[in-house]
Amino acid sequence: MTTKKPEISGLLVVDKPQGVTSHDVVAAIRGALHMKRVGHAGTLDPMATGVLVIGFGNATRLLNYIVDHSKTYLATIRLGQRTATDDADGELLEPSAPIAEAFPSRETVERVIAERFTGRIEQVPNSYSAIKINGQRAYDLAREGKQVELKARPVTVEEFRVDAVRYGYASTRFADAPLTDAQDIGAGERWHPVSAAPDVRPVMELDVAVSCSAGTYIRALGRDLGEALGLGGYLTMLRRIRIGDFTETMPNIVTAHTESKTFTNREGAEVTRNRAVIDDAEHLTDRALGMVDSAKASMPMLRISDQEATDLRFGRRIAHDIRETTAAYVPETGDLVAIIERAKRGEAKPVAVFVQQQEGQR
């Protein structure tokens, strides 16, 4: 009789490369670990790079809690043009305003950000987003040419900092083209563009850092800032450097790269698709956080006894007064037992219970 190999569990912090979806990274991890139960917390657009938390095995049950953590992004906002997707992957749209005779100063931009885009704000997500409308993703409906109307939702922008400002000329054909004749302008000064060639348009770019609540769309911040300034705007770069306590500087971060494959589909058309490839995939589990460490990075922890662990695994309440969702563990054995919530004053109840793992799996 063949004994089934126990399933391993843990979290991986992946530095997602540009040009692939978050699901592509999950598929790469799934293939490297040879297991099906793999998921991610907090979707990153194909253009975006940075921190993507991947859970496998029992740790996938932690992902719903991680996705609600605050996040920090670095981004470049190009003001003076618009795209259909509010980022450089989308098609350039007709300008919403004529070419400005003089662009706003850095101080003006920072004042508008402080007054209208910091703190608790209402934000309408981009129609090319993963939000579901009657069971369908908004981006699928948008790509089919259907009208997508998303409601404004409250989000909190804790910090929206301008780190650098550039002025120059951008292509009117390619949204991802770099600036030409880029230059910095002194504090308080405004840039007066000279007449431009037919295939370029004067723009200004902001390098920004944004710390915000879950559910905030940085693409929408760039779009709305552009509209508030009467210029239009979209992102040319987006990188997530933090989600909760998971950061790009963690020593165990997993790197990956993008590879392109061209093939002929059933209709005879030549198609090129990108896929994510994990670097050093054979040592992937060495970089994973075990269940207890994964929980510590995800939520508050509660030390419990062996008897309380047994009670929780049988669905019984334990006598602890907690205020928020918490992970219960036995410190002596490193056993992550359950995710618990407040039942009533002085009592906590299990909402997710974990099978006790053997030594070496924690």
KAJOCOR-V845437 format. One line per field, one symbol per residue. ss: DSSP state (H for helix, E for strand, L for the rest). phi: phi as a letter, one per 40 degrees, with the letter a starting at -180 (. if undefined). psi: psi as a letter, one per 30 degrees, with the letter a starting at -180 (. if undefined). A space follows every 50 residues. Layout:
BEGIN
ss: ???
phi: ???
psi: ???
END
This chain:
BEGIN
ss: LLLLLLLLLEEEEEEELLLLLHHHHHHHHHHHHLLLLEEEELLLLLLLEE EEEEEEHHHHHHHHHHLLLLEEEEEEEEELLLELLLELLLLELLLLLLLL LLLLLHHHHHHHHHHHLLEEEEEELLLLLLLEELLEEHHHHHHLLLLLLL LEEEEEEEEEEEEEEEEEEEELLLLLLLLEEEELLLLLLLLLLLLLLLLE EEEEEEEEEEEELLLLLHHHHHHHHHHHLLLLEEEEEEEEEEELLEELLL LLLEEEEEEEEEEELLLLLEEEEEEEEELLHHHHHHHLELHHHHHHLLLE EEELLHHHHHHHHLLLLELLLLLLLEEEEELLLLEEEEEEEEEELLEEEE EEELLLLLLLLL
phi: .ccccdccaibbbbccccgbcccccdcccdcccfaccbabbgcbcdccbh cbcbbbgcccccccccccccbbbbabbcbhabbcbgacccccbcdcaccc cacccdcccccccccbbbgcbbbcccccbcccbfgbcdccccccgccbbb ccbcbbbcabbccabbbibbccbbcccccbfcacbcdgcbcbcccbcccb acabbbcbbbbacdgcbcdccccccccccgbgaacbaabcbabgccbccc ccccbabbbbbbabcccgccbbbcbcbccfccbccccccccccccccbac bbcbccccccccccgccbcbcbbadbccabccbgcccacbbccadgbbbc babbccccdgbc
psi: kkkkkkkllakkjkjklkflleeeeeeeeeeefhleiklljjkkleflla jjkkklbfffffefeefflllklklkkkkflllfgglfflkklkkfllkk ekllleeeeeeeeeefgkaklkkjlkfilgkkjhfkkefeeefgglkjjk lkkklkjekjkjflklkaklkgejfgklklhklkklkflkkjklkllfgl kklkkkklkkkllkfkjeeeeeeeeeeefgflllkfkkkkfkjbgklfgk fgkklllkkkkklkafggkkkkkllkkkkhffgefffkkleeeeeeffll kkklleeeeeeefgglllikjlflklkkljeefhjkelkllkelkfkklk fkkkkkllkff.
END
